[in-house]
Amino acid sequence: MKRYDLRHLKDGFKPRLKELLATHKAGEVGIFLFEIGDFTSVQKSADIVKESGFELMNSLKFNEVDWTIVVKKD
């Protein structure tokens, strides 16, 4: 399991998320934290996960501005 904090990237986290997902091996779980802003990032992150061939295992609001997703590649 690997944890990545993408909050410092603000709304620009999507390219980095794609890059990190590309490095994951089958069966590996990844936890990603990012800043949600206006909630469109939540759907965009779910779309990126699906397009990358990963399963979105969990998606939840971490606090007032941060979101966490847990993904796994089969």
PDB file of N, CA, C and O in Angstrom:
ATOM      1  N   MET A   1       0.852  -1.171   0.000  1.00  0.00           N
ATOM      2  CA  MET A   1       0.000   0.000   0.000  1.00  0.00           C
ATOM      3  C   MET A   1       0.899   1.235   0.000  1.00  0.00           C
ATOM      4  O   MET A   1       1.857   1.334   0.767  1.00  0.00           O
ATOM      5  N   LYS A   2       0.559   2.168  -0.881  1.00  0.00           N
ATOM      6  CA  LYS A   2       1.304   3.419  -0.956  1.00  0.00           C
ATOM      7  C   LYS A   2       0.342   4.582  -0.775  1.00  0.00           C
ATOM      8  O   LYS A   2      -0.805   4.536  -1.218  1.00  0.00           O
ATOM      9  N   ARG A   3       0.830   5.621  -0.117  1.00  0.00           N
ATOM     10  CA  ARG A   3       0.016   6.810   0.149  1.00  0.00           C
ATOM     11  C   ARG A   3       0.669   8.005  -0.528  1.00  0.00           C
ATOM     12  O   ARG A   3       1.879   8.210  -0.425  1.00  0.00           O
ATOM     13  N   TYR A   4      -0.152   8.795  -1.225  1.00  0.00           N
ATOM     14  CA  TYR A   4       0.345   9.957  -1.937  1.00  0.00           C
ATOM     15  C   TYR A   4      -0.460  11.186  -1.528  1.00  0.00           C
ATOM     16  O   TYR A   4      -1.691  11.168  -1.544  1.00  0.00           O
ATOM     17  N   ASP A   5       0.241  12.243  -1.165  1.00  0.00           N
ATOM     18  CA  ASP A   5      -0.399  13.495  -0.793  1.00  0.00           C
ATOM     19  C   ASP A   5      -0.263  14.472  -1.959  1.00  0.00           C
ATOM     20  O   ASP A   5       0.822  14.991  -2.222  1.00  0.00           O
ATOM     21  N   LEU A   6      -1.364  14.713  -2.646  1.00  0.00           N
ATOM     22  CA  LEU A   6      -1.371  15.598  -3.809  1.00  0.00           C
ATOM     23  C   LEU A   6      -2.024  16.946  -3.496  1.00  0.00           C
ATOM     24  O   LEU A   6      -2.301  17.733  -4.401  1.00  0.00           O
ATOM     25  N   ARG A   7      -2.264  17.202  -2.222  1.00  0.00           N
ATOM     26  CA  ARG A   7      -2.957  18.432  -1.831  1.00  0.00           C
ATOM     27  C   ARG A   7      -2.207  19.692  -2.223  1.00  0.00           C
ATOM     28  O   ARG A   7      -2.827  20.711  -2.528  1.00  0.00           O
ATOM     29  N   HIS A   8      -0.889  19.638  -2.219  1.00  0.00           N
ATOM     30  CA  HIS A   8      -0.090  20.820  -2.564  1.00  0.00           C
ATOM     31  C   HIS A   8      -0.248  21.224  -4.032  1.00  0.00           C
ATOM     32  O   HIS A   8       0.113  22.340  -4.406  1.00  0.00           O
ATOM     33  N   LEU A   9      -0.783  20.329  -4.865  1.00  0.00           N
ATOM     34  CA  LEU A   9      -0.979  20.615  -6.291  1.00  0.00           C
ATOM     35  C   LEU A   9      -2.302  21.322  -6.567  1.00  0.00           C
ATOM     36  O   LEU A   9      -2.578  21.721  -7.699  1.00  0.00           O
ATOM     37  N   LYS A  10      -3.120  21.474  -5.517  1.00  0.00           N
ATOM     38  CA  LYS A  10      -4.445  22.106  -5.648  1.00  0.00           C
ATOM     39  C   LYS A  10      -5.244  21.423  -6.754  1.00  0.00           C
ATOM     40  O   LYS A  10      -5.352  20.197  -6.751  1.00  0.00           O
ATOM     41  N   ASP A  11      -5.805  22.176  -7.698  1.00  0.00           N
ATOM     42  CA  ASP A  11      -6.619  21.606  -8.765  1.00  0.00           C
ATOM     43  C   ASP A  11      -5.774  20.967  -9.867  1.00  0.00           C
ATOM     44  O   ASP A  11      -6.323  20.314 -10.755  1.00  0.00           O
ATOM     45  N   GLY A  12      -4.470  21.140  -9.830  1.00  0.00           N
ATOM     46  CA  GLY A  12      -3.584  20.587 -10.852  1.00  0.00           C
ATOM     47  C   GLY A  12      -3.080  19.189 -10.534  1.00  0.00           C
ATOM     48  O   GLY A  12      -2.039  18.789 -11.055  1.00  0.00           O
ATOM     49  N   PHE A  13      -3.775  18.438  -9.702  1.00  0.00           N
ATOM     50  CA  PHE A  13      -3.312  17.117  -9.280  1.00  0.00           C
ATOM     51  C   PHE A  13      -3.539  16.022 -10.317  1.00  0.00           C
ATOM     52  O   PHE A  13      -2.912  14.967 -10.231  1.00  0.00           O
ATOM     53  N   LYS A  14      -4.416  16.240 -11.293  1.00  0.00           N
ATOM     54  CA  LYS A  14      -4.828  15.178 -12.210  1.00  0.00           C
ATOM     55  C   LYS A  14      -3.684  14.587 -13.043  1.00  0.00           C
ATOM     56  O   LYS A  14      -3.601  13.363 -13.146  1.00  0.00           O
ATOM     57  N   PRO A  15      -2.802  15.391 -13.639  1.00  0.00           N
ATOM     58  CA  PRO A  15      -1.680  14.780 -14.375  1.00  0.00           C
ATOM     59  C   PRO A  15      -0.783  13.928 -13.477  1.00  0.00           C
ATOM     60  O   PRO A  15      -0.308  12.869 -13.889  1.00  0.00           O
ATOM     61  N   ARG A  16      -0.557  14.393 -12.261  1.00  0.00           N
ATOM     62  CA  ARG A  16       0.282  13.629 -11.323  1.00  0.00           C
ATOM     63  C   ARG A  16      -0.418  12.340 -10.902  1.00  0.00           C
ATOM     64  O   ARG A  16       0.236  11.309 -10.748  1.00  0.00           O
ATOM     65  N   LEU A  17      -1.727  12.381 -10.716  1.00  0.00           N
ATOM     66  CA  LEU A  17      -2.486  11.180 -10.381  1.00  0.00           C
ATOM     67  C   LEU A  17      -2.327  10.137 -11.485  1.00  0.00           C
ATOM     68  O   LEU A  17      -2.079   8.965 -11.202  1.00  0.00           O
ATOM     69  N   LYS A  18      -2.468  10.560 -12.743  1.00  0.00           N
ATOM     70  CA  LYS A  18      -2.299   9.642 -13.876  1.00  0.00           C
ATOM     71  C   LYS A  18      -0.900   9.043 -13.883  1.00  0.00           C
ATOM     72  O   LYS A  18      -0.728   7.843 -14.097  1.00  0.00           O
ATOM     73  N   GLU A  19       0.087   9.882 -13.649  1.00  0.00           N
ATOM     74  CA  GLU A  19       1.482   9.436 -13.637  1.00  0.00           C
ATOM     75  C   GLU A  19       1.722   8.389 -12.552  1.00  0.00           C
ATOM     76  O   GLU A  19       2.373   7.374 -12.796  1.00  0.00           O
ATOM     77  N   LEU A  20       1.197   8.637 -11.361  1.00  0.00           N
ATOM     78  CA  LEU A  20       1.390   7.700 -10.258  1.00  0.00           C
ATOM     79  C   LEU A  20       0.646   6.393 -10.486  1.00  0.00           C
ATOM     80  O   LEU A  20       1.162   5.324 -10.161  1.00  0.00           O
ATOM     81  N   LEU A  21      -0.555   6.466 -11.039  1.00  0.00           N
ATOM     82  CA  LEU A  21      -1.307   5.246 -11.323  1.00  0.00           C
ATOM     83  C   LEU A  21      -0.568   4.370 -12.325  1.00  0.00           C
ATOM     84  O   LEU A  21      -0.630   3.143 -12.241  1.00  0.00           O
ATOM     85  N   ALA A  22       0.118   4.979 -13.256  1.00  0.00           N
ATOM     86  CA  ALA A  22       0.859   4.225 -14.272  1.00  0.00           C
ATOM     87  C   ALA A  22       2.007   3.414 -13.673  1.00  0.00           C
ATOM     88  O   ALA A  22       2.483   2.462 -14.293  1.00  0.00           O
ATOM     89  N   THR A  23       2.452   3.783 -12.474  1.00  0.00           N
ATOM     90  CA  THR A  23       3.573   3.077 -11.846  1.00  0.00           C
ATOM     91  C   THR A  23       3.124   1.941 -10.933  1.00  0.00           C
ATOM     92  O   THR A  23       3.958   1.171 -10.456  1.00  0.00           O
ATOM     93  N   HIS A  24       1.830   1.824 -10.683  1.00  0.00           N
ATOM     94  CA  HIS A  24       1.328   0.794  -9.766  1.00  0.00           C
ATOM     95  C   HIS A  24       1.322  -0.578 -10.413  1.00  0.00           C
ATOM     96  O   HIS A  24       1.089  -0.717 -11.613  1.00  0.00           O
ATOM     97  N   LYS A  25       1.579  -1.575  -9.605  1.00  0.00           N
ATOM     98  CA  LYS A  25       1.569  -2.968 -10.053  1.00  0.00           C
ATOM     99  C   LYS A  25       0.220  -3.595  -9.727  1.00  0.00           C
ATOM    100  O   LYS A  25      -0.527  -3.086  -8.892  1.00  0.00           O
ATOM    101  N   ALA A  26      -0.083  -4.698 -10.389  1.00  0.00           N
ATOM    102  CA  ALA A  26      -1.329  -5.423 -10.133  1.00  0.00           C
ATOM    103  C   ALA A  26      -1.405  -5.829  -8.666  1.00  0.00           C
ATOM    104  O   ALA A  26      -0.427  -6.310  -8.095  1.00  0.00           O
ATOM    105  N   GLY A  27      -2.564  -5.633  -8.067  1.00  0.00           N
ATOM    106  CA  GLY A  27      -2.790  -5.993  -6.673  1.00  0.00           C
ATOM    107  C   GLY A  27      -2.365  -4.938  -5.667  1.00  0.00           C
ATOM    108  O   GLY A  27      -2.676  -5.048  -4.481  1.00  0.00           O
ATOM    109  N   GLU A  28      -1.665  -3.928  -6.125  1.00  0.00           N
ATOM    110  CA  GLU A  28      -1.185  -2.878  -5.224  1.00  0.00           C
ATOM    111  C   GLU A  28      -2.295  -1.865  -4.947  1.00  0.00           C
ATOM    112  O   GLU A  28      -3.046  -1.488  -5.847  1.00  0.00           O
ATOM    113  N   VAL A  29      -2.387  -1.432  -3.694  1.00  0.00           N
ATOM    114  CA  VAL A  29      -3.389  -0.454  -3.273  1.00  0.00           C
ATOM    115  C   VAL A  29      -2.712   0.906  -3.135  1.00  0.00           C
ATOM    116  O   VAL A  29      -1.604   1.014  -2.610  1.00  0.00           O
ATOM    117  N   GLY A  30      -3.397   1.938  -3.616  1.00  0.00           N
ATOM    118  CA  GLY A  30      -2.884   3.294  -3.493  1.00  0.00           C
ATOM    119  C   GLY A  30      -3.904   4.188  -2.803  1.00  0.00           C
ATOM    120  O   GLY A  30      -5.105   4.087  -3.056  1.00  0.00           O
ATOM    121  N   ILE A  31      -3.423   5.054  -1.939  1.00  0.00           N
ATOM    122  CA  ILE A  31      -4.266   6.026  -1.252  1.00  0.00           C
ATOM    123  C   ILE A  31      -3.806   7.406  -1.709  1.00  0.00           C
ATOM    124  O   ILE A  31      -2.630   7.750  -1.593  1.00  0.00           O
ATOM    125  N   PHE A  32      -4.744   8.189  -2.228  1.00  0.00           N
ATOM    126  CA  PHE A  32      -4.426   9.508  -2.761  1.00  0.00           C
ATOM    127  C   PHE A  32      -5.244  10.571  -2.035  1.00  0.00           C
ATOM    128  O   PHE A  32      -6.462  10.453  -1.904  1.00  0.00           O
ATOM    129  N   LEU A  33      -4.563  11.600  -1.571  1.00  0.00           N
ATOM    130  CA  LEU A  33      -5.225  12.745  -0.950  1.00  0.00           C
ATOM    131  C   LEU A  33      -5.099  13.924  -1.888  1.00  0.00           C
ATOM    132  O   LEU A  33      -4.024  14.177  -2.432  1.00  0.00           O
ATOM    133  N   PHE A  34      -6.194  14.653  -2.085  1.00  0.00           N
ATOM    134  CA  PHE A  34      -6.155  15.850  -2.904  1.00  0.00           C
ATOM    135  C   PHE A  34      -7.176  16.852  -2.404  1.00  0.00           C
ATOM    136  O   PHE A  34      -8.103  16.505  -1.672  1.00  0.00           O
ATOM    137  N   GLU A  35      -6.995  18.099  -2.808  1.00  0.00           N
ATOM    138  CA  GLU A  35      -7.902  19.173  -2.413  1.00  0.00           C
ATOM    139  C   GLU A  35      -9.073  19.204  -3.383  1.00  0.00           C
ATOM    140  O   GLU A  35      -8.871  19.179  -4.597  1.00  0.00           O
ATOM    141  N   ILE A  36     -10.311  19.257  -2.858  1.00  0.00           N
ATOM    142  CA  ILE A  36     -11.472  19.109  -3.719  1.00  0.00           C
ATOM    143  C   ILE A  36     -11.957  20.398  -4.349  1.00  0.00           C
ATOM    144  O   ILE A  36     -12.495  20.349  -5.456  1.00  0.00           O
ATOM    145  N   GLY A  37     -11.806  21.504  -3.739  1.00  0.00           N
ATOM    146  CA  GLY A  37     -12.305  22.750  -4.321  1.00  0.00           C
ATOM    147  C   GLY A  37     -13.811  22.702  -4.505  1.00  0.00           C
ATOM    148  O   GLY A  37     -14.558  22.755  -3.527  1.00  0.00           O
ATOM    149  N   ASP A  38     -14.268  22.601  -5.753  1.00  0.00           N
ATOM    150  CA  ASP A  38     -15.700  22.666  -6.047  1.00  0.00           C
ATOM    151  C   ASP A  38     -16.331  21.290  -6.352  1.00  0.00           C
ATOM    152  O   ASP A  38     -17.384  21.245  -6.989  1.00  0.00           O
ATOM    153  N   PHE A  39     -15.755  20.229  -5.942  1.00  0.00           N
ATOM    154  CA  PHE A  39     -16.250  18.861  -6.090  1.00  0.00           C
ATOM    155  C   PHE A  39     -16.148  18.295  -7.510  1.00  0.00           C
ATOM    156  O   PHE A  39     -16.342  17.093  -7.690  1.00  0.00           O
ATOM    157  N   THR A  40     -15.853  19.113  -8.521  1.00  0.00           N
ATOM    158  CA  THR A  40     -15.684  18.536  -9.857  1.00  0.00           C
ATOM    159  C   THR A  40     -14.446  17.640  -9.890  1.00  0.00           C
ATOM    160  O   THR A  40     -14.370  16.712 -10.696  1.00  0.00           O
ATOM    161  N   SER A  41     -13.488  17.915  -9.023  1.00  0.00           N
ATOM    162  CA  SER A  41     -12.281  17.093  -8.951  1.00  0.00           C
ATOM    163  C   SER A  41     -12.587  15.674  -8.492  1.00  0.00           C
ATOM    164  O   SER A  41     -11.879  14.735  -8.856  1.00  0.00           O
ATOM    165  N   VAL A  42     -13.629  15.514  -7.702  1.00  0.00           N
ATOM    166  CA  VAL A  42     -14.001  14.186  -7.218  1.00  0.00           C
ATOM    167  C   VAL A  42     -14.414  13.312  -8.394  1.00  0.00           C
ATOM    168  O   VAL A  42     -13.934  12.185  -8.519  1.00  0.00           O
ATOM    169  N   GLN A  43     -15.289  13.806  -9.252  1.00  0.00           N
ATOM    170  CA  GLN A  43     -15.718  13.035 -10.418  1.00  0.00           C
ATOM    171  C   GLN A  43     -14.570  12.831 -11.396  1.00  0.00           C
ATOM    172  O   GLN A  43     -14.426  11.751 -11.969  1.00  0.00           O
ATOM    173  N   LYS A  44     -13.755  13.860 -11.591  1.00  0.00           N
ATOM    174  CA  LYS A  44     -12.617  13.746 -12.500  1.00  0.00           C
ATOM    175  C   LYS A  44     -11.639  12.683 -12.015  1.00  0.00           C
ATOM    176  O   LYS A  44     -11.101  11.920 -12.819  1.00  0.00           O
ATOM    177  N   SER A  45     -11.405  12.630 -10.707  1.00  0.00           N
ATOM    178  CA  SER A  45     -10.485  11.621 -10.179  1.00  0.00           C
ATOM    179  C   SER A  45     -11.065  10.221 -10.376  1.00  0.00           C
ATOM    180  O   SER A  45     -10.330   9.290 -10.705  1.00  0.00           O
ATOM    181  N   ALA A  46     -12.367  10.063 -10.180  1.00  0.00           N
ATOM    182  CA  ALA A  46     -13.005   8.755 -10.392  1.00  0.00           C
ATOM    183  C   ALA A  46     -12.903   8.348 -11.863  1.00  0.00           C
ATOM    184  O   ALA A  46     -12.691   7.174 -12.169  1.00  0.00           O
ATOM    185  N   ASP A  47     -13.052   9.305 -12.765  1.00  0.00           N
ATOM    186  CA  ASP A  47     -12.928   9.020 -14.198  1.00  0.00           C
ATOM    187  C   ASP A  47     -11.510   8.589 -14.549  1.00  0.00           C
ATOM    188  O   ASP A  47     -11.320   7.649 -15.320  1.00  0.00           O
ATOM    189  N   ILE A  48     -10.520   9.265 -13.991  1.00  0.00           N
ATOM    190  CA  ILE A  48      -9.118   8.926 -14.241  1.00  0.00           C
ATOM    191  C   ILE A  48      -8.823   7.519 -13.738  1.00  0.00           C
ATOM    192  O   ILE A  48      -8.144   6.746 -14.413  1.00  0.00           O
ATOM    193  N   VAL A  49      -9.326   7.190 -12.566  1.00  0.00           N
ATOM    194  CA  VAL A  49      -9.109   5.860 -11.990  1.00  0.00           C
ATOM    195  C   VAL A  49      -9.687   4.792 -12.910  1.00  0.00           C
ATOM    196  O   VAL A  49      -9.024   3.795 -13.196  1.00  0.00           O
ATOM    197  N   LYS A  50     -10.904   4.991 -13.368  1.00  0.00           N
ATOM    198  CA  LYS A  50     -11.562   4.023 -14.243  1.00  0.00           C
ATOM    199  C   LYS A  50     -10.824   3.899 -15.583  1.00  0.00           C
ATOM    200  O   LYS A  50     -10.580   2.792 -16.061  1.00  0.00           O
ATOM    201  N   GLU A  51     -10.473   5.040 -16.181  1.00  0.00           N
ATOM    202  CA  GLU A  51      -9.756   5.036 -17.456  1.00  0.00           C
ATOM    203  C   GLU A  51      -8.402   4.341 -17.355  1.00  0.00           C
ATOM    204  O   GLU A  51      -7.911   3.784 -18.337  1.00  0.00           O
ATOM    205  N   SER A  52      -7.804   4.374 -16.176  1.00  0.00           N
ATOM    206  CA  SER A  52      -6.487   3.768 -15.968  1.00  0.00           C
ATOM    207  C   SER A  52      -6.571   2.281 -15.645  1.00  0.00           C
ATOM    208  O   SER A  52      -5.544   1.629 -15.460  1.00  0.00           O
ATOM    209  N   GLY A  53      -7.779   1.743 -15.576  1.00  0.00           N
ATOM    210  CA  GLY A  53      -7.951   0.312 -15.320  1.00  0.00           C
ATOM    211  C   GLY A  53      -7.885  -0.075 -13.856  1.00  0.00           C
ATOM    212  O   GLY A  53      -7.565  -1.217 -13.526  1.00  0.00           O
ATOM    213  N   PHE A  54      -8.184   0.866 -12.979  1.00  0.00           N
ATOM    214  CA  PHE A  54      -8.169   0.610 -11.543  1.00  0.00           C
ATOM    215  C   PHE A  54      -9.587   0.515 -11.002  1.00  0.00           C
ATOM    216  O   PHE A  54     -10.538   1.002 -11.613  1.00  0.00           O
ATOM    217  N   GLU A  55      -9.706  -0.115  -9.856  1.00  0.00           N
ATOM    218  CA  GLU A  55     -10.974  -0.171  -9.131  1.00  0.00           C
ATOM    219  C   GLU A  55     -10.944   0.893  -8.042  1.00  0.00           C
ATOM    220  O   GLU A  55      -9.992   0.968  -7.266  1.00  0.00           O
ATOM    221  N   LEU A  56     -11.982   1.708  -7.987  1.00  0.00           N
ATOM    222  CA  LEU A  56     -12.107   2.702  -6.928  1.00  0.00           C
ATOM    223  C   LEU A  56     -12.731   2.006  -5.726  1.00  0.00           C
ATOM    224  O   LEU A  56     -13.923   1.700  -5.735  1.00  0.00           O
ATOM    225  N   MET A  57     -11.938   1.757  -4.702  1.00  0.00           N
ATOM    226  CA  MET A  57     -12.392   1.001  -3.539  1.00  0.00           C
ATOM    227  C   MET A  57     -13.100   1.878  -2.512  1.00  0.00           C
ATOM    228  O   MET A  57     -14.015   1.426  -1.824  1.00  0.00           O
ATOM    229  N   ASN A  58     -12.668   3.145  -2.413  1.00  0.00           N
ATOM    230  CA  ASN A  58     -13.256   4.041  -1.425  1.00  0.00           C
ATOM    231  C   ASN A  58     -13.008   5.478  -1.861  1.00  0.00           C
ATOM    232  O   ASN A  58     -11.983   5.784  -2.469  1.00  0.00           O
ATOM    233  N   SER A  59     -13.943   6.342  -1.551  1.00  0.00           N
ATOM    234  CA  SER A  59     -13.832   7.761  -1.863  1.00  0.00           C
ATOM    235  C   SER A  59     -14.559   8.511  -0.764  1.00  0.00           C
ATOM    236  O   SER A  59     -15.765   8.341  -0.586  1.00  0.00           O
ATOM    237  N   LEU A  60     -13.832   9.344  -0.024  1.00  0.00           N
ATOM    238  CA  LEU A  60     -14.483  10.035   1.077  1.00  0.00           C
ATOM    239  C   LEU A  60     -13.853  11.379   1.371  1.00  0.00           C
ATOM    240  O   LEU A  60     -12.689  11.639   1.065  1.00  0.00           O
ATOM    241  N   LYS A  61     -14.663  12.215   1.971  1.00  0.00           N
ATOM    242  CA  LYS A  61     -14.211  13.544   2.380  1.00  0.00           C
ATOM    243  C   LYS A  61     -13.368  13.380   3.632  1.00  0.00           C
ATOM    244  O   LYS A  61     -13.818  12.812   4.627  1.00  0.00           O
ATOM    245  N   PHE A  62     -12.142  13.882   3.575  1.00  0.00           N
ATOM    246  CA  PHE A  62     -11.194  13.720   4.665  1.00  0.00           C
ATOM    247  C   PHE A  62     -11.378  14.793   5.726  1.00  0.00           C
ATOM    248  O   PHE A  62     -11.287  14.508   6.920  1.00  0.00           O
ATOM    249  N   ASN A  63     -11.633  16.011   5.304  1.00  0.00           N
ATOM    250  CA  ASN A  63     -11.939  17.136   6.192  1.00  0.00           C
ATOM    251  C   ASN A  63     -12.682  18.164   5.354  1.00  0.00           C
ATOM    252  O   ASN A  63     -13.290  17.794   4.349  1.00  0.00           O
ATOM    253  N   GLU A  64     -12.659  19.423   5.720  1.00  0.00           N
ATOM    254  CA  GLU A  64     -13.444  20.436   5.007  1.00  0.00           C
ATOM    255  C   GLU A  64     -13.013  20.650   3.559  1.00  0.00           C
ATOM    256  O   GLU A  64     -13.851  20.994   2.726  1.00  0.00           O
ATOM    257  N   VAL A  65     -11.750  20.459   3.236  1.00  0.00           N
ATOM    258  CA  VAL A  65     -11.277  20.756   1.878  1.00  0.00           C
ATOM    259  C   VAL A  65     -10.575  19.589   1.188  1.00  0.00           C
ATOM    260  O   VAL A  65     -10.262  19.686   0.001  1.00  0.00           O
ATOM    261  N   ASP A  66     -10.327  18.519   1.879  1.00  0.00           N
ATOM    262  CA  ASP A  66      -9.537  17.427   1.316  1.00  0.00           C
ATOM    263  C   ASP A  66     -10.389  16.181   1.064  1.00  0.00           C
ATOM    264  O   ASP A  66     -11.364  15.912   1.766  1.00  0.00           O
ATOM    265  N   TRP A  67      -9.985  15.440   0.045  1.00  0.00           N
ATOM    266  CA  TRP A  67     -10.674  14.213  -0.345  1.00  0.00           C
ATOM    267  C   TRP A  67      -9.651  13.089  -0.407  1.00  0.00           C
ATOM    268  O   TRP A  67      -8.489  13.320  -0.741  1.00  0.00           O
ATOM    269  N   THR A  68     -10.077  11.883  -0.087  1.00  0.00           N
ATOM    270  CA  THR A  68      -9.216  10.708  -0.148  1.00  0.00           C
ATOM    271  C   THR A  68      -9.862   9.658  -1.025  1.00  0.00           C
ATOM    272  O   THR A  68     -11.055   9.379  -0.899  1.00  0.00           O
ATOM    273  N   ILE A  69      -9.070   9.073  -1.917  1.00  0.00           N
ATOM    274  CA  ILE A  69      -9.549   7.921  -2.685  1.00  0.00           C
ATOM    275  C   ILE A  69      -8.580   6.765  -2.457  1.00  0.00           C
ATOM    276  O   ILE A  69      -7.374   6.954  -2.299  1.00  0.00           O
ATOM    277  N   VAL A  70      -9.148   5.573  -2.444  1.00  0.00           N
ATOM    278  CA  VAL A  70      -8.371   4.345  -2.315  1.00  0.00           C
ATOM    279  C   VAL A  70      -8.632   3.544  -3.578  1.00  0.00           C
ATOM    280  O   VAL A  70      -9.782   3.274  -3.927  1.00  0.00           O
ATOM    281  N   VAL A  71      -7.549   3.162  -4.269  1.00  0.00           N
ATOM    282  CA  VAL A  71      -7.682   2.454  -5.538  1.00  0.00           C
ATOM    283  C   VAL A  71      -6.844   1.181  -5.527  1.00  0.00           C
ATOM    284  O   VAL A  71      -5.891   1.044  -4.761  1.00  0.00           O
ATOM    285  N   LYS A  72      -7.228   0.260  -6.397  1.00  0.00           N
ATOM    286  CA  LYS A  72      -6.484  -0.998  -6.525  1.00  0.00           C
ATOM    287  C   LYS A  72      -6.537  -1.432  -7.980  1.00  0.00           C
ATOM    288  O   LYS A  72      -7.561  -1.303  -8.651  1.00  0.00           O
ATOM    289  N   LYS A  73      -5.419  -1.945  -8.445  1.00  0.00           N
ATOM    290  CA  LYS A  73      -5.365  -2.483  -9.800  1.00  0.00           C
ATOM    291  C   LYS A  73      -5.412  -3.999  -9.697  1.00  0.00           C
ATOM    292  O   LYS A  73      -4.613  -4.614  -8.990  1.00  0.00           O
ATOM    293  N   ASP A  74      -6.366  -4.594 -10.418  1.00  0.00           N
ATOM    294  CA  ASP A  74      -6.500  -6.057 -10.394  1.00  0.00           C
ATOM    295  C   ASP A  74      -5.468  -6.725 -11.268  1.00  0.00           C
ATOM    296  O   ASP A  74      -5.439  -7.952 -11.362  1.00  0.00           O
TER     297      ASP A  74
END
